[in-house]
Amino acid sequence: MRPNRIPIFPLNVVLLPGMALPLHIFEPRYKLMIGRCLAEELEFGMLLESDSGMATVGCTAEILQKLKEYPDGRMDILTEGRAAFRLLELVDEKEYYEGRVDYLAEDHSPQDVRLEARLKEVFRQAHTLLFGQEWVSADKQQVFPLAHSMASRLPLELEEKQQLLEILAETERREFLLRWLTDFLPKLSHRQRVRQRAGGNGHGLN
């Protein structure tokens, strides 16, 4: 059982379940917060904070590893997204925020096989163009929703990642991602062709 009151880390980042996120912790209040999370093996909540305010749907982060600790107490940590939640109340009683939260239920409904096949195909194409290697599906080890796992590897805008995080049904998340990839793939292919031409004639890109 995850606790219903957790430390909150507002940041201009959207964390998705299963997404790896390295963090550099330097503010005194967050050094204190992370110290507590490490001591108690406690997940903390990441919430997108932007010019328009703080989002009310976020994702818990588990600290996988303390990568480096500096003499002044700063630290580099590696986290991974775990569970999506909705913020019910922001609590301002400590040096850092805490939140009373409600965890979003996992969607275990049957998925459309044709939609999944189409999504995997366009994602493979995008992955190859982005990273120069094929994406290998890990269906048997799939712990997190497929759409979240894919989106973690794609250059979505923060608002798009937040929108995806707030969608409760996996089918809708997959449809959202398929639409995004269908629009993104031609642009990505064009960009790669331009780079190849530029590399072949000795001219660099601006």
C-alpha positions in Angstrom: 0.0 0.0 0.0 1.4 3.4 -1.0 0.9 6.2 1.6 -1.8 8.8 0.9 0.4 11.6 2.2 3.7 12.0 0.3 6.5 14.5 -0.2 5.9 16.7 -3.2 8.6 17.9 -5.6 7.2 20.5 -8.1 9.4 20.8 -11.1 9.2 21.9 -14.8 9.2 18.2 -15.7 6.6 15.5 -16.4 7.4 12.1 -15.1 5.7 9.1 -16.5 5.3 5.6 -14.9 8.4 3.6 -15.9 10.4 6.7 -17.0 13.9 7.1 -15.7 14.8 10.6 -14.5 18.1 11.7 -13.1 17.9 14.7 -10.7 20.5 17.0 -9.2 19.3 18.0 -5.7 20.8 21.2 -4.4 18.1 23.2 -2.5 18.3 22.7 1.3 14.6 21.8 1.5 14.9 19.1 -1.2 18.1 17.8 0.3 16.1 17.3 3.5 13.2 15.7 1.6 15.4 13.3 -0.4 17.3 12.4 2.8 14.0 11.4 4.3 12.9 9.4 1.3 16.2 7.5 1.2 16.0 6.8 5.0 12.4 5.6 4.8 12.5 4.1 1.3 9.7 6.4 0.4 8.5 7.5 -3.0 7.9 11.2 -3.6 5.5 12.9 -5.9 6.6 14.8 -9.0 4.2 17.5 -10.2 4.6 19.7 -13.3 5.1 23.3 -12.2 4.9 25.9 -15.0 4.0 29.5 -15.5 0.4 28.5 -15.4 0.7 26.9 -12.0 1.1 23.5 -10.5 -0.6 20.5 -12.1 -2.9 18.3 -10.0 -2.0 15.0 -11.6 1.5 13.7 -11.2 3.6 10.6 -10.8 5.5 9.2 -7.8 9.3 8.7 -8.2 11.3 5.9 -6.6 14.9 6.6 -5.9 16.8 3.8 -7.5 20.3 5.0 -6.8 22.3 7.8 -5.2 24.8 8.5 -8.0 27.0 11.1 -6.3 27.1 13.1 -3.1 28.9 16.4 -2.8 30.7 17.8 0.3 28.1 20.5 0.7 25.2 18.0 0.7 24.1 18.3 -2.9 23.5 15.0 -4.6 22.8 13.4 -7.9 20.1 10.7 -7.8 18.5 8.4 -10.4 14.7 8.0 -10.0 12.1 6.1 -11.9 8.4 6.8 -12.3 6.0 4.5 -10.4 2.4 5.4 -9.9 0.2 8.2 -11.3 -1.8 10.2 -8.7 -4.1 13.1 -8.3 -3.3 15.8 -5.7 -6.2 16.3 -3.3 -4.6 18.8 -1.0 -1.2 20.5 -0.8 0.1 20.5 2.7 2.6 23.2 3.8 3.7 22.1 7.2 7.3 21.2 6.6 10.3 22.8 4.9 9.0 21.1 1.7 5.5 20.5 0.5 3.6 17.3 1.1 0.4 16.3 -0.6 -2.7 14.2 0.2 -3.1 12.1 -2.9 -5.4 9.6 -4.6 -3.7 7.1 -6.8 -5.2 6.6 -10.3 -6.4 3.1 -10.9 -4.5 1.0 -13.4 -6.4 0.2 -16.6 -6.5 -3.6 -17.2 -9.1 -3.6 -19.9 -8.5 -5.7 -23.1 -6.6 -3.8 -25.8 -7.3 -3.6 -29.5 -4.8 -5.9 -31.2 -4.8 -4.0 -34.5 -4.3 -0.7 -32.7 -1.4 -2.1 -30.8 0.2 -3.5 -33.9 -0.1 -0.2 -35.7 1.3 1.7 -32.8 4.3 -0.6 -32.4 5.1 -0.3 -36.1 5.2 3.5 -36.2 7.0 3.6 -32.9 9.7 1.2 -34.2 10.2 3.5 -37.2 10.5 6.6 -35.0 12.8 4.8 -32.6 15.1 3.8 -35.3 15.3 7.3 -36.8 15.8 8.9 -33.3 18.3 6.5 -31.8 19.8 4.6 -34.8 18.7 1.3 -33.5 15.6 -0.8 -33.5 13.2 -0.9 -30.6 12.9 -4.3 -29.0 9.5 -4.9 -27.4 9.6 -6.4 -23.9 6.0 -7.6 -23.8 6.7 -10.4 -21.3 8.3 -8.0 -18.9 5.8 -5.2 -19.5 5.2 -3.7 -16.0 4.1 -0.2 -17.0 1.5 0.8 -19.6 2.8 0.5 -23.1 1.9 4.0 -24.0 3.8 5.4 -21.0 6.8 3.3 -21.8 6.8 4.5 -25.4 6.2 8.2 -24.6 9.2 8.1 -22.2 11.4 7.6 -25.3 9.8 10.3 -27.4 10.4 14.1 -27.6 6.9 15.1 -26.6 6.3 18.6 -25.3 5.7 18.9 -21.6 2.0 19.8 -22.2 1.6 16.6 -24.3 3.2 14.4 -21.7 1.0 15.9 -19.0 -2.1 15.3 -21.2 -1.0 11.7 -21.7 -0.5 11.3 -17.9 -4.0 12.5 -17.2 -5.7 10.0 -19.6 -6.9 7.1 -17.5 -7.8 4.6 -20.3 -4.9 2.8 -21.9 -6.8 2.6 -25.2 -7.1 6.4 -25.3 -3.5 6.8 -24.4 -2.5 4.6 -27.3 -4.8 6.4 -29.7 -3.3 9.7 -28.5 0.3 8.4 -29.1 -0.6 7.0 -32.5 -2.0 10.3 -33.6 1.2 12.1 -32.3 3.5 9.6 -34.0 1.6 9.7 -37.3 2.1 13.5 -37.3 5.7 13.4 -36.0 7.1 10.6 -38.2 7.0 12.4 -41.6 8.8 15.5 -40.0 11.4 13.2 -38.4 12.0 11.4 -41.8 12.4 14.7 -43.6 14.8 15.9 -41.0 16.9 12.8 -41.4 17.0 13.2 -45.2 18.2 16.7 -44.8 20.9 15.7 -42.5 22.1 12.9 -44.8 22.2 15.3 -47.7 24.1 17.9 -45.7 26.6 15.2 -44.6 27.1 14.1 -48.2 27.9 17.5 -49.7 30.1 18.9 -46.9 27.6 21.6 -45.7 26.5 21.6 -42.1 23.0 22.4 -40.8 22.2 25.7 -39.2 
